C-alpha cells in the first residue's frame, strides 16, 4: 500500500483504535483497484476477504431462477458489505453477485486476519456489527417494499430521487426493473402510463421528468 494509514480516513469509527496488534493486522490489508464493470464476487463463490471500500461503488444484485434481477444494495466509500460480513462469520458462500458499478479502490483484509482482528478489538467488533445491522435493516425495508409496496409509487420515488439537474434520469427499462425488483414488462407498462398522465417523456435510454410535483405526489402513496 502506498500509505498504510491513509485509508483510515474513510472509516472514522476505526481511527481511534490504538491496539498495537490490531493496527498491525490492519497494516497487512491489501489495497486493490477494481475497474468499473468488473465482477467482485459471484453467487457460489467462497468469501476470502473482508473489504473496506475507499472510493467508488459496488452494486450487489441477486438473480432468481426465472432470470429476474433485483438490486439488493450498494457499497460505497466508508461502507462494508453485508453479505461479505455474513459469509465470513458463518463460513458460507456468496448467495448473490457484486460488481464494480464505478472504478473502485478498496482494502482487502484476508479472512484469517479479519477473524483475528474481530477477536481482539471490541471497537472493531462494534463497527462491524453496527454496519451489519444498518445494512440488514435496509435490506428488510427493501423486502417489505417489494412484497407489499405499490410498484407505481416505488417507480415514482426512484425517478424523483434519481433525476439529474437537467431533469432527466439516464436508465434503461431493464435497469429500472432490477432496481425495483420487478419485471421489465411491468416497468414499461408503468412508464407508458406515466407518460400518458404527463409525468414523464420517454426517450431511448433516458426518461425526461415533465411533472415533478405529480411524481412526488404519487411517490408519497404507500
Steps between C-alpha positions, in 0.01 A plus 500: 500500500623849422398623847403251765296749701345726236207268438382536861368842400200332337414322827487752788369237745831312470743792530499493879601134539847485654550128559846424355413147386182619329687780322758249380225277359341797321838589357503164323192596300551501124395804298318404179365689200196359321401650163135586436299204374726238659345215699597517867329175601246257354235279657671187632842661541687443825555814707872554561528868598331771700489808280521866604380719210704820472344646186254400231192280523439125500148393401370177654226317310318169508359314200206264550439169327263680262781734395357802679763720662475724806748752638542417870724789601811698410829523686659845478794680661512434872259205473542128551313217328219325690541171313877500538468542876233230518695252286825551691336453840285204396754338267247504216534574130361810335126472417504799263722691259699820534659713229685829488242755387780759475877476537558378856792533741485275803707327766459122517573333834548122481243294689746374763618856572140620518404229750801578718431874486139435594606292800748746650323835458165587657495825300544313173228251594266790576578656161448176308172406667362855494563512124345154466190612693449813291532302177269225621231751595523662156473160334189414703345831395570406138331162548202678655479747212525232231249274674243750621572833328323636193718470191385834356584686823841331521576588138394860553719521810801360314458753219465793741809393695711433188419798279797709384527879500388495137175324595591160358564150628747301290385141543363212294180310571708194587704695754183643653353153533812386688490804728135439588509120506226459243459389139615716211152477351352649817743793486424565132126494567529740794724742310255512211225576750716775653554645153126501427442686829764758409749406771785404265610493139670179389813497285756233417708426808360792698184635658419871499306618805219734392289512818719476808216598734276226360769237551568622852132475584485144365821405682342594831230232450576176684 
